[in-house]
Amino acid sequence: MADNESPAVTYGSYLQVDRLLELQQPRSDEHDEILFIVIHQVYELWFKELLHEVDRVMQLLRDDQGDRAQHTLKRVLTILKVLVAQVDILETMTPLEFLTFRNRLAAASGFQSDQFRQLEFVLGAKSSASIERFGTGTRARAALETRWAGPTLWDAFLHYLKREGYEIPAPHLSRDVTMAVESSDEIQQVLIKVYRTDPRNAELCERLVDLDEGMQEWRYRHVKMVERTIGMKPGTGGSAGAEYLRTTLAKPAFPDLWEIRASL
């Protein structure tokens, strides 16, 4: 090979397979710990991709490309189905099999998944307490602080509807994006008009409903998996486990899209 030639790109080098396979470092010799690690590492990779795709949806909405945003949302929904399906794999591990290595997790907890918290933030469920779990100057904290200060997907959607000619009240376009999205009679009237007169954007609304439902489905399966594995025991890292996870159910990201169902 000449000095100025680059090594040939192979499957292994492009995907960094050697480095990838070194990332599974069980803390015990128990058979099922490797499954636990792989599943959660794969979740983190999917969370990275979900954030990448949701950011793309928001940019497409800012560029007034609603059709392409809808296409990207379909990809997001497909990924969410994969996340739910992975719970089935975790549930092949019995409670006793999990207990063989659970104490090795020490303070490690799903609460410490900053990428999932980022996903919650971009969908409107922002929490300053989530930021405080990460040390100052860390990648995770910097990412969460950026998401905290940034607009949500719902904000991008409302601005898109405004540019589509709908009368979105000014306070909703300049709201404090760190606050939770609250249901609004004014926005609901706009959405009813969209559904009744604008099939293209009504389809976009339905993809947002699908996204909301997909997130709730993943939360539900996660709760039931935790209950099935450890019952009502506290979670690792001092978390409340299933008791806390139950409180996250039935909290829609886009409440107005649900409220209008009885009026259509």
PyMOL commands that set and color helices and strands:
alter all, ss='L'
color gray80, all
select helices_A, chain A and resi 11-15+17-21+33-62+66-90+95-99+102-105+110-112+114-122+128-132+139-149+153-163+170-173+185-197+199-230+236-238+242-247+255-263
alter helices_A, ss='H'
color red, helices_A
deselect
rebuild
show_as cartoon
